[in-house]
Amino acid sequence: MTMRFAGLAVVVAVVGCLALAGTPALAMTPEGGDCVESAKNVKDVLACLQQEMGRQRDYLNTALGKARTQSDPPRLAILNRMQQAWSAYRDQYCDWRADLFRADKEQSQLEKLQCLIDTTERQAQELEDDGTSPP
């Protein structure tokens, strides 16, 4: 296997292993998983991950919209500040993660996109699970 396709093998292997283990792959919709599994090269995987990021962004926006409609004005102000801070954190964190692979541009792009997908899904889940009702 050439270094060029190492990232593809890692992404496909992780998705496949999680599916076989019966554990849902974090931040991968069935459409995203199918796309990555059928990818023929790193460019295809990047396109799959970009599409998946769009789906996760939609999930986040839906959860955020629900949390906003269920918030009174003081809670809404807190939610908006929190979301702005979270967005800045996510971007910096994923840049930091991608920098681990600065010598390999494709691997760096794969890492950043997967990080953005994972953190976006986790934030949507947090908003969906914890953000709308008192304990």
Secondary structure, DSSP 8 states (H G I E B T S, - for coil): --GGGHHHHHHHHHHHHHHHTT---TT--HHHHHHHHH--SHHHHHHHHHHHHHHHHHHHHHHHHHHHHT--HHHHHHHHHHHHHHHHHHHHHHHHHHHTTTT-HHHHHHHHHHHHHHHHHHHHHHHHHHSSS--
